[in-house]
Amino acid sequence: MTGHAASGSFGQHLLERAGQKDACSVWHRVYKVHQGLPDVRRMLVVLPSKQVVFVHATKPQTDLVCNELIEEG
């Protein structure tokens, strides 16, 4: 997880559950929060992961970024 996990957010919920028996693995890394597409590309190289969940922007904006990244492979 990068950036700030706001109170009551899904990210905060994941961090609170980290380490519990039925929880997923979560690592919190400080990283640039307000990213453009070039920043997201760099982040995915620097912080590789099997699965990425983008939660900082609205769904339509997030869908555009995801679609662009999928097209790029």
RODOMI-864795 format. One line per field, with one value per atom (N, C-alpha, C, O): residue in one letter; atom name; x, y, z. Coordinates in nm, 4 decimals, decimal comma, padded with zeros to 6 digits. Example, Ala and Ser with C-alpha at 12.3 -4.5 7.8 and 13.67 -1.06 7.14 Angstrom:
BEGIN
residuo: c(a:a:a:a:s:s:s:s)
atomo: c(N:CA:C:O:N:CA:C:O)
u: c(01,3190:01,2300:01,3200:01,4236:01,2850:01,3670:01,2900:01,3409)
v: c(-00,5690:-00,4500:-00,3300:-00,3319:-00,2250:-00,1060:00,0030:00,1138)
w: c(00,7800:00,7800:00,7800:00,8465:00,7080:00,7140:00,7870:00,8039)
end
This chain:
BEGIN
residuo: c(m:m:m:m:t:t:t:t:g:g:g:g:h:h:h:h:a:a:a:a:a:a:a:a:s:s:s:s:g:g:g:g:s:s:s:s:f:f:f:f:g:g:g:g:q:q:q:q:h:h:h:h:l:l:l:l:l:l:l:l:e:e:e:e:r:r:r:r:a:a:a:a:g:g:g:g:q:q:q:q:k:k:k:k:d:d:d:d:a:a:a:a:c:c:c:c:s:s:s:s:v:v:v:v:w:w:w:w:h:h:h:h:r:r:r:r:v:v:v:v:y:y:y:y:k:k:k:k:v:v:v:v:h:h:h:h:q:q:q:q:g:g:g:g:l:l:l:l:p:p:p:p:d:d:d:d:v:v:v:v:r:r:r:r:r:r:r:r:m:m:m:m:l:l:l:l:v:v:v:v:v:v:v:v:l:l:l:l:p:p:p:p:s:s:s:s:k:k:k:k:q:q:q:q:v:v:v:v:v:v:v:v:f:f:f:f:v:v:v:v:h:h:h:h:a:a:a:a:t:t:t:t:k:k:k:k:p:p:p:p:q:q:q:q:t:t:t:t:d:d:d:d:l:l:l:l:v:v:v:v:c:c:c:c:n:n:n:n:e:e:e:e:l:l:l:l:i:i:i:i:e:e:e:e:e:e:e:e:g:g:g:g)
atomo: c(N:CA:C:O:N:CA:C:O:N:CA:C:O:N:CA:C:O:N:CA:C:O:N:CA:C:O:N:CA:C:O:N:CA:C:O:N:CA:C:O:N:CA:C:O:N:CA:C:O:N:CA:C:O:N:CA:C:O:N:CA:C:O:N:CA:C:O:N:CA:C:O:N:CA:C:O:N:CA:C:O:N:CA:C:O:N:CA:C:O:N:CA:C:O:N:CA:C:O:N:CA:C:O:N:CA:C:O:N:CA:C:O:N:CA:C:O:N:CA:C:O:N:CA:C:O:N:CA:C:O:N:CA:C:O:N:CA:C:O:N:CA:C:O:N:CA:C:O:N:CA:C:O:N:CA:C:O:N:CA:C:O:N:CA:C:O:N:CA:C:O:N:CA:C:O:N:CA:C:O:N:CA:C:O:N:CA:C:O:N:CA:C:O:N:CA:C:O:N:CA:C:O:N:CA:C:O:N:CA:C:O:N:CA:C:O:N:CA:C:O:N:CA:C:O:N:CA:C:O:N:CA:C:O:N:CA:C:O:N:CA:C:O:N:CA:C:O:N:CA:C:O:N:CA:C:O:N:CA:C:O:N:CA:C:O:N:CA:C:O:N:CA:C:O:N:CA:C:O:N:CA:C:O:N:CA:C:O:N:CA:C:O:N:CA:C:O:N:CA:C:O:N:CA:C:O:N:CA:C:O:N:CA:C:O:N:CA:C:O:N:CA:C:O:N:CA:C:O)
u: c(00,0848:00,0000:00,0902:00,1897:00,0560:00,1361:00,0532:-00,0694:00,1191:00,0501:-00,0258:00,0001:-00,1189:-00,1948:-00,3208:-00,3908:-00,3496:-00,4745:-00,5689:-00,5543:-00,6640:-00,7559:-00,8411:-00,8715:-00,8784:-00,9645:-01,0943:-01,1605:-01,1300:-01,2531:-01,2404:-01,3372:-01,1223:-01,1041:-01,0793:-01,0459:-01,0962:-01,0670:-00,9197:-00,8863:-00,8321:-00,6900:-00,6617:-00,5824:-00,7253:-00,7071:-00,7573:-00,6948:-00,8684:-00,9231:-00,8223:-00,8010:-00,7605:-00,6613:-00,5417:-00,4929:-00,4944:-00,3789:-00,4115:-00,3271:-00,5323:-00,5725:-00,5785:-00,5513:-00,6135:-00,6277:-00,4969:-00,4868:-00,3984:-00,2706:-00,2169:-00,2156:-00,1733:-00,1182:-00,2190:-00,1806:-00,3470:-00,4480:-00,4532:-00,4140:-00,5014:-00,4992:-00,5654:-00,5108:-00,6816:-00,7557:-00,7334:-00,8073:-00,6330:-00,6092:-00,5160:-00,4391:-00,5244:-00,4300:-00,2991:-00,2942:-00,1954:-00,0672:-00,0706:-00,1108:-00,0286:-00,0276:00,1057:00,1494:00,1696:00,2898:00,2584:00,2001:00,2957:00,2720:00,4039:00,4990:00,4099:00,5289:00,4932:00,3908:00,5775:00,5562:00,5978:00,7095:00,5081:00,5326:00,4480:00,3527:00,4809:00,4065:00,2585:00,2234:00,1721:00,0294:-00,0436:-00,1162:-00,0264:-00,0989:-00,0161:00,0651:-00,0393:00,0415:-00,0297:-00,1514:00,0486:00,0015:00,0360:00,0990:-00,0042:00,0216:00,1712:00,2062:00,2608:00,4041:00,4508:00,5332:00,3975:00,4335:00,3836:00,4532:00,2641:00,2077:00,2927:00,3208:00,3335:00,4200:00,5485:00,5888:00,6127:00,7364:00,7105:00,7905:00,5993:00,5676:00,5552:00,6035:00,4911:00,4713:00,6025:00,6126:00,7033:00,8359:00,9122:00,9751:00,9064:00,9805:00,9191:00,9917:00,7860:00,7150:00,6312:00,5083:00,6958:00,6190:00,5285:00,5615:00,4147:00,3187:00,2391:00,2244:00,1873:00,1017:-00,0330:-00,0953:-00,0777:-00,2083:-00,1992:-00,1361:-00,2619:-00,2607:-00,4045:-00,4849:-00,4360:-00,5688:-00,5500:-00,4882:-00,6028:-00,5968:-00,7214:-00,8335:-00,7017:-00,8174:-00,8153:-00,9003:-00,7222:-00,7078:-00,7887:-00,8076:-00,8355:-00,9105:-01,0524:-01,0863:-01,1326:-01,2689:-01,2642:-01,1639:-01,3701:-01,3742:-01,3533:-01,2753:-01,4202:-01,3950:-01,2483:-01,1935:-01,1846:-01,0425:-00,9561:-00,8630:-00,9873:-00,9120:-00,9263:-00,8289:-01,0476:-01,0704:-00,9878:-00,9341:-00,9771:-00,8955:-00,7496:-00,6866:-00,6957:-00,5567:-00,5382:-00,4435:-00,6279:-00,6168:-00,6233:-00,5450:-00,7153:-00,7280:-00,6020:-00,5573:-00,5450:-00,4211:-00,3081:-00,2331:-00,2960:-00,1902:-00,2102:-00,1135:-00,3347:-00,3638:-00,3258:-00,2680:-00,3594:-00,3234:-00,1718:-00,1222:-00,0988:00,0485:00,1099:00,2281:00,0289:00,0794:00,1361:00,1821)
v: c(-00,1154:00,0000:00,1228:00,1273:00,2202:00,3421:00,4580:00,4577:00,5557:00,6762:00,6611:00,5704:00,7509:00,7620:00,6768:00,6778:00,6035:00,5271:00,6070:00,6074:00,6734:00,7612:00,6821:00,5648:00,7476:00,6872:00,6391:00,7140:00,5159:00,4588:00,4044:00,3508:00,4169:00,3704:00,2203:00,1585:00,1632:00,0221:-00,0060:-00,1095:00,0870:00,0713:00,0622:-00,0215:00,1472:00,1417:00,0077:-00,0515:-00,0381:-00,1671:-00,2794:-00,3654:-00,2785:-00,3816:-00,3750:-00,4778:-00,2524:-00,2386:-00,2857:-00,3455:-00,2591:-00,3028:-00,4549:-00,5110:-00,5217:-00,6675:-00,7393:-00,8608:-00,6661:-00,7287:-00,8102:-00,7644:-00,9302:-01,0175:-01,1116:-01,2074:-01,0865:-01,1770:-01,3012:-01,2973:-01,4100:-01,5406:-01,5389:-01,5955:-01,4754:-01,4788:-01,3547:-01,3322:-01,2746:-01,1499:-01,1718:-01,2678:-01,0818:-01,0847:-01,0201:-00,9564:-01,0357:-00,9726:-00,8286:-00,8007:-00,7373:-00,5951:-00,5357:-00,5552:-00,4639:-00,3882:-00,2431:-00,2091:-00,1576:-00,0138:00,0525:00,0470:00,1139:00,1829:00,3287:00,3590:00,4177:00,5598:00,5838:00,5507:00,6411:00,6631:00,7819:00,8184:00,8410:00,9551:00,9200:00,8204:01,0007:00,9698:01,0179:00,9401:01,1417:01,1977:01,1726:01,2554:01,0562:01,0119:01,0328:01,0181:01,0670:01,0623:00,9255:00,8443:00,8998:00,7698:00,7347:00,6200:00,8292:00,7941:00,7515:00,6611:00,8172:00,7803:00,6398:00,5630:00,6069:00,4738:00,3678:00,2633:00,3940:00,2989:00,2731:00,1583:00,3815:00,3683:00,2919:00,2068:00,3218:00,2548:00,1044:00,0260:00,0636:-00,0785:-00,1507:-00,2715:-00,0772:-00,1356:-00,1410:-00,2420:-00,0325:-00,0227:-00,1110:-00,1713:-00,1191:-00,1965:-00,3052:-00,2980:-00,4058:-00,5075:-00,5869:-00,6095:-00,6280:-00,7034:-00,7939:-00,7653:-00,9037:-00,9927:-00,9294:-00,9564:-00,8457:-00,7808:-00,6376:-00,6108:-00,5460:-00,4043:-00,3547:-00,3854:-00,2783:-00,2189:-00,0683:-00,0178:00,0028:00,1483:00,2023:00,1701:00,2848:00,3323:00,4822:00,5316:00,5552:00,6959:00,7906:00,9070:00,7431:00,8283:00,7738:00,6668:00,8491:00,8035:00,6800:00,6560:00,6027:00,4808:00,5097:00,4392:00,6110:00,6372:00,6703:00,6240:00,7494:00,7817:00,6576:00,6343:00,5791:00,4562:00,3585:00,2951:00,3462:00,2569:00,2994:00,2144:00,4309:00,4785:00,4387:00,3918:00,4569:00,4203:00,2696:00,2252:00,1916:00,0454:-00,0011:-00,0865:00,0541:00,0153:00,0490:-00,0301:00,1650:00,2050:00,1087:00,0665:00,0740:-00,0181:-00,1572:-00,2234:-00,2020:-00,3323:-00,3357:-00,4330:-00,2273:-00,2187:-00,2215:-00,2737:-00,1642:-00,1616:-00,2948:-00,3190:-00,3820:-00,5137:-00,5146:-00,6186)
w: c(00,0000:00,0000:00,0000:00,0724:-00,0797:-00,0853:-00,0351:-00,0468:00,0201:00,0624:00,1931:00,2722:00,2135:00,3379:00,3306:00,2294:00,4369:00,4468:00,5367:00,6589:00,4756:00,5493:00,6478:00,6260:00,7549:00,8562:00,7928:00,7209:00,8194:00,7654:00,6246:00,5706:00,5632:00,4253:00,4212:00,5223:00,3033:00,2824:00,3134:00,3711:00,2744:00,3024:00,4514:00,4945:00,5301:00,6748:00,7297:00,8177:00,6778:00,7202:00,6937:00,7792:00,5755:00,5431:00,6370:00,6838:00,6646:00,7536:00,8952:00,9620:00,9403:01,0744:01,0841:01,1903:00,9758:00,9754:00,9420:00,9591:00,8953:00,8582:00,9752:01,0894:00,9450:01,0471:01,1096:01,1767:01,0891:01,1419:01,0536:00,9370:01,1095:01,0429:00,9050:00,8103:00,8919:00,7661:00,6796:00,5838:00,7123:00,6399:00,5214:00,5177:00,4257:00,3147:00,3595:00,4648:00,2819:00,3129:00,2655:00,1525:00,3514:00,3181:00,3613:00,4747:00,2713:00,3045:00,2794:00,1765:00,3706:00,3558:00,3209:00,3988:00,2063:00,1593:00,1344:00,0731:00,1820:00,1544:00,0097:-00,0300:-00,0679:-00,2092:-00,2524:-00,1835:-00,3626:-00,4130:-00,4252:-00,4885:-00,3655:-00,3611:-00,4863:-00,5483:-00,5239:-00,6396:-00,7650:-00,8062:-00,8241:-00,9364:-01,0693:-01,0801:-01,1686:-01,3058:-01,3624:-01,2947:-01,4841:-01,5464:-01,5510:-01,5234:-01,5849:-01,5823:-01,4422:-01,4287:-01,3384:-01,2015:-01,1678:-01,1013:-01,2136:-01,1876:-01,2559:-01,1972:-01,3789:-01,4490:-01,3700:-01,3516:-01,3232:-01,2454:-01,1158:-01,0768:-01,0491:-00,9235:-00,9448:-00,8631:-01,0539:-01,0797:-01,1069:-01,0856:-01,1541:-01,1748:-01,0424:-01,0106:-00,9655:-00,8397:-00,7314:-00,6523:-00,7273:-00,6257:-00,6928:-00,6907:-00,7525:-00,8246:-00,7301:-00,6137:-00,7832:-00,7046:-00,7960:-00,9148:-00,7412:-00,8198:-00,8472:-00,9498:-00,7561:-00,7720:-00,7218:-00,6195:-00,7937:-00,7577:-00,7527:-00,8407:-00,6497:-00,6364:-00,6285:-00,5348:-00,7260:-00,7266:-00,6572:-00,6965:-00,5535:-00,4774:-00,4507:-00,3766:-00,5079:-00,4720:-00,5610:-00,5258:-00,6735:-00,7664:-00,7835:-00,7331:-00,8546:-00,8821:-00,9716:-01,0389:-00,9729:-01,0537:-01,2026:-01,2665:-01,2609:-01,4039:-01,4332:-01,5333:-01,3474:-01,3674:-01,3497:-01,4267:-01,2489:-01,2236:-01,3394:-01,3799:-01,3929:-01,5070:-01,6280:-01,6991:-01,6522:-01,7645:-01,7472:-01,8420:-01,6274:-01,6006:-01,6172:-01,6822:-01,5590:-01,5691:-01,7144:-01,7557:-01,7912:-01,9321:-02,0105:-02,0935:-01,9847:-02,0522:-02,0179:-02,1060:-01,8900:-01,8477:-01,9053:-01,9430:-01,9122:-01,9709:-02,1185:-02,1667:-02,1899:-02,3328:-02,3528:-02,4526:-02,2557:-02,2657:-02,2267:-02,2511:-02,1655:-02,1250:-01,9866:-01,9394)
end
